[in-house]
């Protein structure tokens, strides 16, 4: 029940934000909740600085590379279940067959998904989620929203996260749908533990890339907002977007950092 309570809590926060949105001033029509969003991003940054990032660095320091890769592959393999279902909901039947085969191959030959065997036999990883499915069916993006702990989102993206959670088999371990021979409390601990490991592993994988945002962005908030909205637009439209839709607002970038190529850093 804890997970559903969390989802309900987040939904209530978002509804409260929408009700208060008319009282907030903004320059960006996509972002009517800017005052709220900036405050939440500041909170998330503090949580990341004092909790998640140190844990991620410690995890990366003590974890051998092959173990780190195995953990990443395991959760990626679990996510392929949702990818396959979203393929079907978007009528991508060929891709659905590929992603379903990918999951089976990695689960069996990859020892429960610890190794990405499918990649070696031309079954590439695809990126489909329920937010993209909602976009496929014409649901608009809605206002940009930053959620506590979860970060950048949109009104549609919140619905997408709820759908993705429902498609993940990991959540059902805690509710006894998947029998484990353990008590309900122990199953809940297992579900929460797996979610925590996945969050730390994901954050550790991002340690090497956050330098781009930290050095290039004058306004971190605008940088993350534009990055999120443009990437989601790109994914929903399967890359069929105009150059104008992909361009960053150059005012968000430090001119010196923008003109420096990665090889020069």
C-alpha positions in Angstrom: 0.0 0.0 0.0 2.9 2.3 0.6 3.6 2.8 -3.1 0.0 3.7 -3.9 -0.1 6.1 -1.0 3.0 7.8 -2.4 1.4 8.0 -5.9 -1.7 9.5 -4.2 0.4 12.0 -2.3 2.2 13.1 -5.4 -1.1 13.5 -7.3 -2.5 15.7 -4.5 0.6 17.9 -4.7 0.2 18.3 -8.4 -3.5 19.1 -8.1 -2.7 21.7 -5.4 -0.1 23.2 -7.7 -2.5 23.5 -10.6 -5.1 25.2 -8.4 -2.6 27.7 -7.2 -1.0 28.2 -10.7 -3.2 31.1 -11.7 -1.6 33.2 -8.9 1.9 32.6 -10.2 3.6 34.9 -12.8 5.5 33.3 -15.6 7.2 34.2 -18.9 6.9 30.7 -20.4 3.4 29.5 -21.4 4.6 25.9 -21.0 5.5 26.6 -17.4 2.6 28.3 -15.5 3.9 26.8 -12.2 7.4 28.3 -12.4 7.5 29.6 -8.9 6.5 26.2 -7.4 8.8 24.4 -9.8 11.9 26.4 -9.0 11.3 25.9 -5.3 10.9 22.1 -5.7 14.0 21.9 -7.9 16.0 23.7 -5.2 14.7 21.2 -2.7 15.6 18.3 -5.0 19.1 19.7 -5.6 19.7 19.8 -1.8 18.4 16.2 -1.4 20.7 15.1 -4.2 23.7 17.0 -2.8 23.4 15.8 0.7 22.0 12.3 0.2 21.7 10.7 -3.2 24.9 11.9 -4.8 27.2 10.8 -1.9 25.5 7.4 -1.8 25.9 7.1 -5.6 29.6 8.0 -5.4 30.1 5.5 -2.6 28.2 2.8 -4.6 30.4 3.5 -7.7 33.6 3.5 -5.6 32.9 0.1 -3.9 31.2 -1.7 -6.8 33.3 -3.5 -9.4 32.5 -2.4 -12.9 31.2 -5.8 -14.0 28.8 -5.8 -11.0 27.6 -2.3 -11.8 27.0 -3.3 -15.4 25.1 -6.4 -14.2 22.8 -4.3 -11.9 22.1 -1.8 -14.7 21.4 -4.7 -17.2 19.0 -6.4 -14.7 16.8 -3.3 -14.3 17.0 -2.5 -18.0 15.7 -6.0 -18.7 12.8 -5.6 -16.3 11.9 -2.3 -18.0 11.7 -4.1 -21.3 8.4 -5.6 -20.2 6.9 -2.2 -20.1 8.6 -1.2 -23.4 7.0 -4.2 -25.1 3.6 -3.4 -23.7 3.9 0.2 -24.8 5.0 -0.9 -28.3 1.7 -2.8 -28.6 -0.3 0.2 -27.4 1.3 2.3 -30.1 0.8 -0.4 -32.8 4.5 -0.9 -33.2 4.1 -4.6 -33.7 7.5 -5.4 -35.3 9.3 -3.5 -32.5 7.1 -5.2 -29.9 8.2 -8.6 -31.2 11.9 -7.5 -31.1 11.6 -6.1 -27.5 9.7 -9.2 -26.3 12.4 -11.4 -27.8 15.0 -9.2 -26.3 13.5 -9.7 -22.8 13.3 -13.5 -23.3 16.8 -13.8 -24.6 18.3 -11.7 -21.8 16.2 -13.4 -19.1 17.3 -16.9 -20.2 20.7 -16.6 -21.9 21.6 -13.5 -19.9 21.1 -15.1 -16.5 18.0 -13.2 -15.4 19.0 -10.1 -17.4 22.4 -9.7 -15.7 24.0 -9.7 -19.2 22.9 -8.0 -22.4 23.1 -11.0 -24.7 20.4 -9.6 -27.0 22.5 -6.7 -28.1 25.0 -9.1 -29.6 22.4 -10.8 -31.8 21.0 -7.5 -33.3 18.1 -7.0 -30.8 18.8 -3.3 -29.8 17.4 -1.6 -26.8 14.3 0.7 -27.5 12.9 3.5 -25.3 9.2 3.4 -25.0 7.1 4.4 -22.0 3.5 5.2 -21.1 4.1 8.9 -21.5 4.9 8.3 -25.1 1.9 6.1 -25.5 -0.4 8.8 -24.1 1.3 11.3 -26.6 0.7 8.8 -29.4 -3.0 8.8 -28.6 -3.2 12.6 -28.7 -2.9 13.5 -25.0 -1.3 16.9 -24.8 1.9 17.5 -22.7 0.3 19.9 -20.3 2.2 22.2 -18.0 5.7 21.5 -16.9 5.8 20.3 -13.3 8.8 19.5 -11.0 7.9 16.8 -8.5 9.6 16.3 -5.1 12.2 13.6 -5.4 11.1 12.6 -9.0 12.3 15.8 -10.7 11.2 17.2 -14.1 7.8 16.1 -15.4 4.7 17.3 -17.1 1.0 16.7 -16.5 1.0 13.9 -19.1 4.3 12.6 -17.7 2.8 12.1 -14.3 0.2 9.8 -15.8 3.0 8.2 -17.7 4.9 7.4 -14.5 1.7 5.9 -13.0 1.2 3.7 -16.0 4.9 2.6 -16.1 4.7 1.7 -12.4 1.7 -0.5 -13.1 3.5 -2.3 -15.9 6.6 -3.1 -13.8 6.5 -6.6 -12.1 8.7 -5.3 -9.3 5.8 -3.4 -7.7 3.7 -6.5 -7.4 6.2 -8.4 -5.2 5.1 -6.1 -2.3 1.4 -6.9 -2.9 1.7 -10.6 -2.9 0.7 -11.0 -6.6 4.1 -12.6 -7.2 4.3 -15.4 -4.5 7.6 -15.4 -2.6 6.8 -17.3 0.5 7.5 -14.2 2.6 5.3 -12.0 4.7 3.7 -9.0 3.2 6.0 -6.7 5.2 9.1 -8.5 4.0 7.8 -8.4 0.4 7.3 -4.6 0.8 10.9 -4.3 2.0 12.1 -6.2 -1.0 10.1 -3.9 -3.4 11.4 -0.8 -1.6 14.9 -2.1 -1.6 14.9 -2.9 -5.3 13.5 0.6 -6.1 16.3 2.1 -3.9 19.0 0.1 -5.6 17.7 1.1 -9.1 17.6 4.8 -8.1 21.2 4.7 -6.8 22.4 2.8 -9.8 20.8 5.2 -12.2 22.2 8.2 -10.3 25.7 6.7 -10.3 25.5 6.3 -14.1 24.7 10.0 -14.4 27.7 11.2 -12.3 29.9 11.5 -15.4 27.3 13.5 -17.4 26.1 16.1 -14.9 29.2 18.2 -15.5 27.7 19.3 -18.8 24.7 21.0 -17.1 26.8 22.4 -14.2 29.3 24.1 -16.5 27.2 25.1 -19.5 24.0 26.4 -17.9 23.6 29.9 -16.6 20.1 29.0 -15.3 20.0 25.3 -14.3 16.2 25.5 -14.0 15.7 26.6 -17.6 18.4 24.2 -18.8 16.7 21.2 -17.2 13.2 22.3 -18.3 14.1 22.7 -21.9 16.1 19.5 -21.9 13.2 17.5 -20.5 10.5 19.0 -22.7 12.6 18.7 -25.9 13.6 15.1 -25.2 10.1 14.1 -24.5 8.9 15.8 -27.7 11.6 14.0 -29.6 10.6 10.6 -28.1 6.9 11.0 -28.5 7.3 11.9 -32.2 9.9 9.1 -32.8 12.5 11.8 -33.8 10.2 13.4 -36.4 10.6 17.0 -35.1 11.8 20.2 -36.7 15.1 21.8 -35.9 13.2 24.7 -34.2 11.6 22.2 -31.8 15.1 20.7 -30.9 17.0 24.0 -30.5 17.8 25.0 -26.9 17.2 28.6 -25.8 20.7 29.9 -26.1 20.1 32.3 -23.3 20.3 29.4 -20.9 23.9 28.6 -21.8 27.1 30.1 -20.7 28.7 31.5 -24.0 32.1 30.4 -22.9 31.0 26.8 -22.1 28.9 26.6 -25.2 31.8 27.4 -27.5 34.0 24.8 -25.8 34.0 21.4 -27.4 34.2 18.3 -25.2 37.7 17.6 -26.5 38.8 21.0 -25.3 37.6 20.5 -21.8 
